Amino acid sequence: MSVKICNFCVMDNTDPDILFDEKGQCSHCKSYLQNLPKLPAQQINADQLLQDLVSDIKRRGRGKKYDCVIGLSGGVDSTYVAYVVTKILGLRPIAVHMDNGWNSELSVMNVENIVKKLGIDLYTKVLDWDEFRDLQLAFLKASTPDSEIPTDHAICGTLYEVASKYNIKHLISGANFVTERIMPAAWSQGHSDYRYIKNVSQKFGTLKLSTFPYLNSIKRFYYEKVRGISFVPIFNYFKFDLNEARNIIEQELDWQDYGGKHYESIYTKFFQGYILPQKFGFDKRKGHFSNLICAGIMSRDEALAKLKNPPIEEKEIPYLKQYVAKKFALSEGELESLLNLPVKSYKNYPNAYNSVWYIYSRKYIKPIYRFLIPVGDENV
Ligand SMILES: [Zn+2]
């Protein structure tokens, strides 16, 4: 297949769903540029919108120990959220950190530093390693590009659990339009789809998911509609500069860089830097850089130059393979066999979109079907 690359951003036809117009511009950056002006941060009254939001969070948190929940992986985005929420907006967060067994030593150090410097409480959720290992292996056996979704799903489930436990109404998230809008569904999907996760576990796993912090449609309905908990993508409310954010957290919180987006987890680094590009042909940097190009933070030439280098340095791969195999209690040969399984996709397995409930309710009971859609995967 010949590679066709967008002439505005750096997305290309390694995304099977990409469309190009007659001028050679792709559907991703066109959609980005069309939707950017709708962000709260782009409105004339952006300051007021942010102020109103913060006032509402403070009002609904009055008399409680915390007024919001934040996730804290130790990565640049979540660290900056912690800084902004505490130091700039004057909120009283509880930080939630999930330990799935793969956090690098540096990320553990960063998290400890951040909460100490900001004087905030930390709630650490440690996943049951045997169960989580079994689930991660099940995804490698399923052979889809979605091996990282159990982690994302568990984080989301844990954030809601903590919010519900402390009766907090707002989950403040670093997920944002400006740096994250462009990322093809085909490169990783099903983050919020517990039907998919459960089915992969049942088909390829050996252990039952009994402690995994899942979030199915019923739980989501309960948290959102009964408990009134909502996600706040705070970076959509003000213009933020990624480089400035990095400088601030380095100076104020002694934060140290990992050398790649989400590389605070060793498995993410291995999966995103090695398995995804090598086995599936998906290089997530194309999405990350395309966002930055659309935001005017990076030039297309700079992105193309960076893409000439591999996502992780060649010399790191043997060490990472060895580490991952050992952690999974596999021989390197066994890990290699898993990586060599034929490529499959989300659509090859039972998921939220091919459930009878979804198909039926979409047709007949519209208010219900919206709750059966995995959040963030609406474009499947
Ligand atoms: Zn484009």
Residues whose N, C-alpha, C, O or C-beta is under 5 A from the ligand:
A	BS01	ZN	C6 F8 C9 M11 Q25 C26 C29
